[in-house]
Amino acid sequence: MGDYEEDTAFLGQKGPFFMIIFLLLNAIYISTGFHSFYIVFAGASPSHYCQVPEGNLSEEWIKASIPVEAVNGKLEPSKCWRYNLDTIRHFAERCVEGWKYSTEIYHSTIVSEWDLVCEKQWIVPFASSTLYMGYLLGSLVSGQLSDRFGRKKVLFASLAFESLIIFVQSFSQSWLVFCILYFFVGAFQVSLYITAFVLGTEVLSTSLRVLFTTLGAFLHYCFGYMVLPWIAFAIRDWRALLRVLSGLTLVYIPFWWFIPESPRWLISQGRVEEAEAIVKDAAKKNEVTPPDIIFKVSEANMVPVHMKKYSMIDIVKSSNIRCTTFMCLLLWMAINIGYFGLSLNTSNLLGNPFLNCFLSAVTEVPAYIVATLLLKSCPRRLLLSAFLSIGGGFLLLIQLIPESLHTLALALEMAGKFGFTMAFTVVYIYTAEVYPTVVRNLGMGMCSSAARIGSITAPYIIFLGTFSKYLPYILMGSLTIGSSLANMFLPETFGKVLPETVEQMQKCKRDQYNHLSL
């Protein structure tokens, strides 16, 4: 086949066809913002204490039956123990009658419904991590499915199954069922995200494609993320919240008739007539006249080309590419731990959890815009190290803030989130520019897997805050500062021609020094 861009150049760069697809695909990304962090509210832990059999006991005696413990240097009523009333002896026992939960903020969460506190509190970070385990599966499978069955079918199937599973999840009768279903929510959610990204890249014109892949998808995801806390504020019951979030995806049903299959994919499958029909429809909507034959068969391009096949071994074979891969894996893991850790931590912060989540989402909007603008004129390595230092540095400062200045501590955490979000934006482009064409997809795939490992780890890092309030910040901040230093060993790619072969790759700083010493 000839060059697709040249063959469809008559469609122009804008026009109704491209604008409709641009707007509809962006609208689909709003749903990913809804569904990414509802565990923040569904899995929140309300304030609680041991259930005490009231009988003829006064309120003062009931309060006195709860031991006092030191938590982060402050004395608080125990959440897991009470005094044994039957024997009237001053020693503590487990909450044998269960717990009482405050309904001031949350009417019902999975924590209050299934008593996921004390010895069961580990289940909450495990539940959060199952979403990211699903991300790992979806990342590995979605590309193969969309290559086989088409972008459009996989996109809408992922959207439908994600919505259906969230609805079924709202009827879960145990935390185990909830976690299993949450795993599949993650698999279909990341499949939706990736497939929509690929479809937009293949269908949109060059100018809109750049806008879609740099800001469109990210900002509309943020918009859904920003709306989520206000939906949760209005619906304080976790089951009702999930049903509403699931039901909102019904608005996407009409999109099926407006979003076409990717003509590029159809051509790759030999379905040229269907591809031409879509392009002619696009020409009609854009009010341009298409040629009689749009896609011409080129005999020269039909000759099979035998190229070397590359595997995962090739991206760790030589010392240079092995060094590059190790640094990239560290960067992706550290950034994902920080980004998802701070996103999941909003319900643990002082103040209004709904407002905290909203602020965390709002912080991402200027971060994406600033990072995108700076990428046009600034060196990648310097930018990434600066953003990582901002993210990690502010987190390390939080432990120095007095308890009375919790607003300042919140501001530092939001500043840290700002840095992580900018780093998130840069690392995608930087990694793609570092690897040569022949192994770029393999390298990005391995880094994406490292990112999933990072996001799976993030809930457990936040869980450590139950033992020490500042420990998660110290760990995330230290890891991020360390990765910013490691990033300085990677080569600069700004203004350089993208490497095509492994031999054309720029060398890591370590390899450069070794070469000079020789």
C-alpha positions as CSV (number, residue, x, y, z in Angstrom):
1,M,0.0,0.0,0.0
2,G,1.1,3.6,-0.4
3,D,1.6,6.0,2.4
4,Y,-1.6,6.5,4.4
5,E,-0.9,10.1,5.3
6,E,-0.4,11.0,1.6
7,D,-3.4,9.0,0.4
8,T,-5.7,10.8,2.9
9,A,-4.2,14.3,2.7
10,F,-7.2,15.5,0.8
11,L,-9.3,15.3,4.0
12,G,-7.3,18.3,5.5
13,Q,-6.2,18.7,9.1
14,K,-9.5,19.7,10.6
15,G,-13.2,19.5,9.6
16,P,-16.3,17.9,11.3
17,F,-15.1,14.3,10.9
18,F,-11.9,14.8,12.8
19,M,-13.4,17.1,15.4
20,I,-16.3,14.7,16.2
21,I,-13.9,11.8,16.8
22,F,-11.5,14.0,18.8
23,L,-14.3,15.2,21.1
24,L,-15.9,11.7,21.5
25,L,-12.6,9.9,22.3
26,N,-11.8,12.6,24.8
27,A,-15.2,12.2,26.4
28,I,-14.5,8.5,26.8
29,Y,-11.4,9.4,28.9
30,I,-13.6,11.1,31.4
31,S,-14.9,7.7,32.4
32,T,-11.4,6.5,33.2
33,G,-11.1,9.4,35.7
34,F,-14.4,8.3,37.3
35,H,-13.3,4.7,37.7
36,S,-9.6,5.0,38.6
37,F,-9.9,6.2,42.2
38,Y,-13.3,5.3,43.5
39,I,-11.5,3.0,45.9
40,V,-10.4,6.2,47.8
41,F,-14.0,6.6,49.0
42,A,-15.3,3.0,48.8
43,G,-12.4,1.8,50.8
44,A,-12.1,4.7,53.2
45,S,-11.8,3.8,56.9
46,P,-14.2,5.8,59.0
47,S,-13.2,6.6,62.6
48,H,-14.2,3.6,64.8
49,Y,-13.9,2.0,68.2
50,C,-14.8,-1.3,69.8
51,Q,-18.5,-2.1,70.2
52,V,-19.2,-2.1,74.0
53,P,-22.3,-3.9,75.3
54,E,-24.3,-1.1,76.7
55,G,-26.7,-2.8,79.2
56,N,-27.0,-0.5,82.2
57,L,-23.7,1.2,81.7
58,S,-23.5,5.0,81.5
59,E,-22.0,6.8,78.6
60,E,-19.0,7.8,80.7
61,W,-18.4,4.1,81.7
62,I,-18.6,3.1,78.0
63,K,-16.0,5.7,77.1
64,A,-13.8,4.6,80.0
65,S,-13.9,1.0,78.7
66,I,-11.8,2.0,75.7
67,P,-8.0,2.0,76.4
68,V,-5.9,5.0,75.4
69,E,-2.9,4.4,73.0
70,A,-0.1,6.6,71.7
71,V,-0.5,7.2,67.9
72,N,2.1,9.4,66.2
73,G,3.0,10.9,69.5
74,K,-0.6,11.7,70.5
75,L,-3.0,9.8,72.9
76,E,-6.0,8.5,71.2
77,P,-8.8,5.9,72.0
78,S,-7.8,2.4,70.9
79,K,-9.4,1.2,67.7
80,C,-8.8,-2.4,68.3
81,W,-9.0,-3.1,72.0
82,R,-11.3,-2.6,75.0
83,Y,-11.3,-3.4,78.7
84,N,-12.9,-6.7,79.7
85,L,-16.1,-5.6,81.4
86,D,-17.2,-9.0,82.6
87,T,-14.2,-9.5,85.0
88,I,-13.8,-5.8,85.8
89,R,-10.1,-6.2,85.4
90,H,-7.9,-3.6,83.8
91,F,-6.5,-5.4,80.9
92,A,-7.5,-5.2,77.2
93,E,-9.2,-7.7,74.9
94,R,-10.1,-7.8,71.3
95,C,-13.3,-6.1,70.0
96,V,-15.3,-9.3,70.5
97,E,-18.6,-7.6,69.8
98,G,-17.4,-5.8,66.7
99,W,-16.9,-2.1,66.1
100,K,-18.9,1.1,66.0
101,Y,-18.2,3.3,63.0
102,S,-18.7,7.0,62.6
103,T,-21.2,8.0,59.8
104,E,-20.3,11.6,59.9
105,I,-18.4,11.4,56.6
106,Y,-19.1,8.0,55.1
107,H,-22.5,6.3,55.5
108,S,-21.0,3.0,54.4
109,T,-17.7,1.7,53.0
110,I,-16.2,-1.7,52.5
111,V,-14.2,-1.2,55.7
112,S,-17.3,-0.5,57.9
113,E,-19.4,-3.3,56.2
114,W,-16.8,-6.1,56.4
115,D,-14.9,-4.8,59.5
116,L,-11.6,-4.4,57.6
117,V,-9.8,-2.9,60.6
118,C,-7.2,-4.0,63.1
119,E,-5.9,-7.5,62.1
120,K,-7.9,-7.2,58.8
121,Q,-6.7,-3.7,57.8
122,W,-4.1,-5.2,55.4
123,I,-7.1,-6.1,53.1
124,V,-7.7,-2.5,52.1
125,P,-4.3,-1.9,50.4
126,F,-4.6,-5.4,48.9
127,A,-8.0,-4.4,47.4
128,S,-6.4,-1.2,46.0
129,S,-3.5,-3.2,44.5
130,T,-5.8,-5.6,42.7
131,L,-6.9,-2.8,40.3
132,Y,-3.2,-2.4,39.3
133,M,-2.7,-6.1,39.0
134,G,-5.5,-5.9,36.5
135,Y,-3.7,-3.1,34.8
136,L,-0.7,-5.4,34.3
137,L,-2.9,-8.1,32.6
138,G,-4.8,-5.5,30.5
139,S,-1.5,-4.0,29.3
140,L,-0.2,-7.3,28.1
141,V,-3.5,-8.5,26.4
142,S,-5.2,-5.4,25.0
143,G,-2.8,-4.8,22.2
144,Q,-3.0,-8.3,20.9
145,L,-6.8,-8.2,21.1
146,S,-7.1,-4.9,19.3
147,D,-4.7,-6.1,16.6
148,R,-6.8,-9.2,16.0
149,F,-10.4,-7.9,16.4
150,G,-10.1,-4.2,15.7
151,R,-9.7,-1.1,17.7
152,K,-13.4,-0.1,17.8
153,K,-14.7,-3.5,18.9
154,V,-12.1,-3.8,21.7
155,L,-12.7,-0.2,22.8
156,F,-16.5,-0.6,23.3
157,A,-16.2,-4.1,24.6
158,S,-13.8,-2.8,27.3
159,L,-16.1,0.0,28.2
160,A,-19.1,-2.2,28.4
161,F,-17.4,-4.9,30.5
162,E,-15.8,-2.4,32.8
163,S,-19.2,-0.8,33.5
164,L,-20.9,-4.2,33.9
165,I,-18.3,-5.5,36.3
166,I,-18.4,-2.3,38.5
167,F,-22.2,-2.7,38.6
168,V,-21.8,-6.4,39.7
169,Q,-19.1,-5.3,42.1
170,S,-21.6,-3.1,43.9
171,F,-23.5,-6.3,45.0
172,S,-20.4,-8.0,46.4
173,Q,-21.1,-10.0,49.6
174,S,-17.5,-10.4,50.7
175,W,-14.2,-8.5,50.3
176,L,-12.7,-11.4,48.3
177,V,-15.4,-11.1,45.6
178,F,-14.9,-7.4,45.6
179,C,-11.2,-7.8,45.0
180,I,-11.6,-10.4,42.2
181,L,-14.0,-8.1,40.4
182,Y,-11.8,-5.1,41.0
183,F,-9.0,-7.0,39.2
184,F,-11.1,-7.3,36.1
185,V,-12.1,-3.6,36.4
186,G,-8.4,-2.8,36.1
187,A,-7.9,-5.1,33.2
188,F,-10.7,-3.6,31.1
189,Q,-10.0,0.0,32.2
190,V,-6.4,0.0,31.0
191,S,-7.5,-1.8,27.8
192,L,-10.0,1.0,27.3
193,Y,-7.3,3.6,27.9
194,I,-4.7,2.1,25.5
195,T,-7.2,1.2,22.7
196,A,-8.7,4.7,22.7
197,F,-5.2,6.1,22.6
198,V,-4.3,3.9,19.6
199,L,-7.5,4.6,17.8
200,G,-7.1,8.3,18.1
201,T,-3.5,8.1,17.0
202,E,-4.5,6.2,13.8
203,V,-7.7,8.0,12.8
204,L,-7.1,11.7,13.7
205,S,-5.3,14.1,11.5
206,T,-1.7,15.0,12.3
207,S,-2.5,18.3,14.1
208,L,-5.3,16.9,16.2
209,R,-3.3,13.7,16.9
210,V,-0.6,15.7,18.6
211,L,-3.2,17.6,20.7
212,F,-5.0,14.4,21.6
213,T,-1.9,12.4,22.6
214,T,-0.3,15.3,24.6
215,L,-3.2,17.1,26.3
216,G,-6.6,15.8,25.2
217,A,-6.5,12.4,26.8
218,F,-4.8,13.5,30.0
219,L,-6.9,16.6,30.7
220,H,-10.2,14.7,30.1
221,Y,-9.0,12.0,32.4
222,C,-8.3,14.7,35.0
223,F,-11.8,16.1,34.4
224,G,-13.4,12.8,35.4
225,Y,-11.0,12.6,38.3
226,M,-12.1,16.0,39.5
227,V,-15.8,15.2,39.3
228,L,-15.4,11.9,41.2
229,P,-15.1,13.4,44.7
230,W,-18.3,15.5,44.2
231,I,-20.2,12.5,43.1
232,A,-18.9,10.7,46.2
233,F,-19.8,13.7,48.3
234,A,-23.4,13.4,47.2
235,I,-23.5,9.6,47.5
236,R,-21.9,8.5,50.8
237,D,-22.8,4.8,50.4
238,W,-20.2,2.7,48.5
239,R,-22.7,0.4,46.8
240,A,-24.8,3.3,45.5
241,L,-21.7,5.1,44.4
242,L,-20.5,2.2,42.3
243,R,-23.9,1.8,40.7
244,V,-24.0,5.5,39.8
245,L,-20.5,5.4,38.3
246,S,-21.4,2.3,36.3
247,G,-24.7,3.9,35.1
248,L,-23.0,7.0,33.9
249,T,-21.2,5.0,31.1
250,L,-24.6,4.5,29.4
251,V,-24.2,7.9,27.9
252,Y,-21.4,6.4,25.7
253,I,-23.8,3.9,23.9
254,P,-24.6,6.3,21.0
255,F,-20.8,6.8,20.4
256,W,-20.8,3.5,18.6
257,W,-22.5,5.0,15.6
258,F,-20.1,8.0,15.4
259,I,-16.6,6.5,16.1
260,P,-15.4,4.5,13.1
261,E,-13.0,1.6,12.9
262,S,-9.4,2.6,12.2
263,P,-8.8,2.6,8.4
264,R,-5.2,1.9,9.0
265,W,-6.1,-1.3,10.9
266,L,-8.6,-2.4,8.2
267,I,-5.9,-1.9,5.5
268,S,-3.4,-4.0,7.5
269,Q,-6.1,-6.8,7.5
270,G,-6.6,-6.5,3.7
271,R,-10.1,-4.9,4.1
272,V,-9.3,-2.0,1.8
273,E,-12.9,-1.5,0.6
274,E,-14.1,-1.0,4.2
275,A,-11.2,1.5,4.8
276,E,-12.1,3.4,1.7
277,A,-15.8,3.6,2.7
278,I,-14.8,5.2,6.0
279,V,-12.5,7.7,4.3
280,K,-15.2,8.6,1.8
281,D,-17.6,9.2,4.6
282,A,-15.0,11.4,6.2
283,A,-14.7,13.3,2.9
284,K,-18.4,13.8,2.8
285,K,-18.5,15.2,6.4
286,N,-15.5,17.4,5.7
287,E,-17.1,18.6,2.4
288,V,-14.2,17.6,0.2
289,T,-14.2,15.4,-2.9
290,P,-12.3,12.1,-2.6
291,P,-10.4,10.5,-5.6
292,D,-12.0,7.5,-7.2
293,I,-9.3,5.2,-5.9
294,I,-7.9,6.3,-2.5
295,F,-5.5,3.5,-1.6
296,K,-3.3,2.3,-4.4
297,V,-1.5,-1.0,-4.4
298,S,2.2,-0.7,-4.8
299,E,3.9,-3.8,-6.2
300,A,7.2,-2.7,-4.7
301,N,5.8,-2.5,-1.2
302,M,4.2,-6.0,-1.6
303,V,7.6,-7.7,-1.7
304,P,8.2,-9.3,1.7
305,V,11.0,-7.8,3.7
306,H,13.0,-10.1,5.9
307,M,14.0,-8.2,9.0
308,K,15.8,-9.3,12.2
309,K,13.3,-10.2,15.0
310,Y,14.1,-8.6,18.4
311,S,13.2,-10.0,21.8
312,M,13.4,-9.0,25.4
313,I,16.9,-10.4,25.5
314,D,18.1,-7.7,23.1
315,I,17.2,-4.9,25.5
316,V,19.5,-6.3,28.1
317,K,22.2,-7.8,25.9
318,S,24.8,-5.0,25.6
319,S,26.1,-3.0,28.6
320,N,24.8,0.2,27.1
321,I,21.2,-0.8,26.5
322,R,21.2,-2.8,29.7
323,C,22.2,0.4,31.6
324,T,19.5,2.4,29.8
325,T,16.9,-0.2,30.5
326,F,17.8,-0.4,34.3
327,M,17.6,3.4,34.6
328,C,14.3,3.6,32.8
329,L,12.7,0.8,34.9
330,L,13.8,2.5,38.1
331,L,12.3,5.8,36.8
332,W,9.0,4.4,35.8
333,M,8.6,2.4,39.1
334,A,9.5,5.4,41.3
335,I,7.2,7.8,39.4
336,N,4.2,5.4,39.6
337,I,4.8,4.7,43.3
338,G,4.7,8.4,44.0
339,Y,1.8,9.3,41.7
340,F,-0.6,6.5,42.7
341,G,0.6,6.7,46.3
342,L,-0.3,10.3,46.7
343,S,-3.6,9.8,44.7
344,L,-4.7,7.0,47.1
345,N,-3.6,8.9,50.2
346,T,-6.1,11.8,50.0
347,S,-8.6,10.1,52.3
348,N,-6.0,9.8,55.0
349,L,-5.1,13.5,55.1
350,L,-6.5,15.9,57.6
351,G,-9.4,18.0,56.5
352,N,-12.3,17.2,54.1
353,P,-11.4,14.0,52.1
354,F,-13.6,15.1,49.2
355,L,-11.9,18.4,48.9
356,N,-8.5,16.8,49.3
357,C,-9.2,14.4,46.4
358,F,-10.5,17.3,44.3
359,L,-7.3,19.3,44.9
360,S,-5.2,16.3,44.1
361,A,-7.0,16.1,40.7
362,V,-6.9,19.8,40.0
363,T,-3.1,19.8,40.6
364,E,-2.7,17.6,37.6
365,V,-4.2,20.1,35.1
366,P,-1.5,22.8,35.2
367,A,1.1,20.0,35.6
368,Y,0.2,18.5,32.2
369,I,0.0,21.9,30.5
370,V,3.3,23.1,31.9
371,A,5.2,19.9,31.2
372,T,3.8,19.8,27.6
373,L,4.9,23.4,27.0
374,L,8.4,22.9,28.5
375,L,9.0,19.7,26.4
376,K,8.9,21.8,23.3
377,S,12.0,23.7,24.2
378,C,13.8,22.1,27.2
379,P,16.2,19.1,27.5
380,R,14.4,16.0,28.7
381,R,17.0,14.8,31.2
382,L,17.2,18.2,33.0
383,L,13.4,18.5,33.0
384,L,12.8,15.0,34.4
385,S,15.4,15.3,37.1
386,A,14.0,18.7,38.1
387,F,10.4,17.4,38.3
388,L,11.5,14.3,40.3
389,S,13.4,16.6,42.7
390,I,10.3,18.8,43.1
391,G,8.1,15.7,43.8
392,G,10.5,14.0,46.2
393,G,11.8,17.1,47.9
394,F,8.4,18.4,48.9
395,L,7.5,15.0,50.3
396,L,10.6,14.9,52.5
397,L,9.8,18.4,53.8
398,I,6.4,17.3,55.2
399,Q,7.9,15.6,58.2
400,L,9.3,18.9,59.3
401,I,5.9,20.6,59.4
402,P,4.3,21.0,62.9
403,E,0.9,19.3,63.4
404,S,-0.8,22.6,63.8
405,L,0.1,23.6,60.2
406,H,-1.7,20.9,58.5
407,T,-2.7,23.2,55.6
408,L,1.0,23.8,54.9
409,A,1.5,20.0,54.9
410,L,-1.4,19.6,52.5
411,A,0.1,22.3,50.2
412,L,3.5,20.5,50.2
413,E,1.8,17.2,49.3
414,M,-0.1,18.8,46.4
415,A,3.2,20.4,45.3
416,G,4.7,16.9,45.3
417,K,1.8,15.6,43.3
418,F,2.4,18.4,40.8
419,G,6.0,17.3,40.4
420,F,5.1,13.6,40.0
421,T,2.5,14.4,37.3
422,M,5.0,16.5,35.3
423,A,7.5,13.7,35.6
424,F,4.8,11.2,34.4
425,T,4.4,13.3,31.3
426,V,8.1,13.6,30.5
427,V,9.1,10.0,31.1
428,Y,6.8,8.7,28.4
429,I,8.4,10.9,25.7
430,Y,11.9,10.6,27.1
431,T,11.8,6.8,27.1
432,A,10.5,6.6,23.6
433,E,13.3,8.8,22.4
434,V,16.1,6.9,24.2
435,Y,15.3,3.5,22.7
436,P,15.9,2.8,18.9
437,T,13.1,2.0,16.6
438,V,13.9,-1.7,16.4
439,V,13.3,-2.3,20.2
440,R,11.3,0.8,21.1
441,N,8.0,-1.1,21.5
442,L,9.8,-3.8,23.6
443,G,11.4,-1.2,25.8
444,M,8.2,0.8,26.4
445,G,6.4,-2.5,27.1
446,M,9.0,-3.5,29.8
447,C,8.9,0.0,31.3
448,S,5.1,-0.2,31.4
449,S,5.3,-3.5,33.3
450,A,7.7,-1.8,35.8
451,A,5.1,1.0,36.1
452,R,2.5,-1.6,37.0
453,I,4.7,-3.1,39.7
454,G,5.2,0.4,41.1
455,S,1.4,1.1,41.2
456,I,0.8,-2.3,42.8
457,T,3.3,-1.4,45.5
458,A,1.9,2.1,46.1
459,P,-1.1,1.1,48.3
460,Y,1.3,-0.9,50.7
461,I,3.6,2.2,50.9
462,I,0.6,4.3,52.0
463,F,-0.5,1.5,54.4
464,L,2.8,2.0,56.3
465,G,1.3,5.3,57.5
466,T,-0.7,3.3,60.0
467,F,2.5,2.6,61.8
468,S,4.2,6.0,61.3
469,K,2.6,9.0,59.7
470,Y,5.7,10.2,57.9
471,L,7.1,6.8,56.8
472,P,5.4,6.8,53.4
473,Y,6.6,10.3,52.6
474,I,10.2,9.4,53.6
475,L,10.2,6.3,51.4
476,M,8.5,7.9,48.4
477,G,10.6,11.0,48.7
478,S,13.9,9.1,49.1
479,L,13.2,6.8,46.2
480,T,12.3,9.7,43.9
481,I,15.4,11.7,44.8
482,G,17.5,8.6,44.2
483,S,15.8,8.0,40.8
484,S,16.4,11.7,39.8
485,L,20.2,11.2,40.5
486,A,20.1,7.9,38.5
487,N,18.4,9.8,35.6
488,M,21.5,11.9,35.1
489,F,23.2,8.8,33.7
490,L,20.8,8.6,30.8
491,P,21.8,10.4,27.5
492,E,20.1,13.6,26.5
493,T,17.7,13.2,23.5
494,F,16.4,16.7,23.0
495,G,17.2,17.9,19.4
496,K,18.7,14.6,18.5
497,V,17.6,12.3,15.6
498,L,15.7,9.3,16.9
499,P,18.0,6.2,16.7
500,E,16.8,3.5,14.3
501,T,19.2,0.7,15.3
502,V,20.8,-0.5,18.6
503,E,24.2,0.7,17.3
504,Q,22.8,4.2,16.9
505,M,21.7,4.5,20.5
506,Q,23.4,7.2,22.5
507,K,25.5,5.8,25.4
508,C,24.7,6.0,29.1
509,K,27.0,8.4,31.0
510,R,28.6,5.4,32.7
511,D,29.5,3.8,29.4
512,Q,30.8,7.1,28.2
513,Y,33.1,7.4,31.2
514,N,34.3,3.8,30.8
515,H,35.0,4.4,27.1
516,L,37.0,7.6,27.9
517,S,39.0,5.7,30.6
518,L,40.0,3.1,28.0
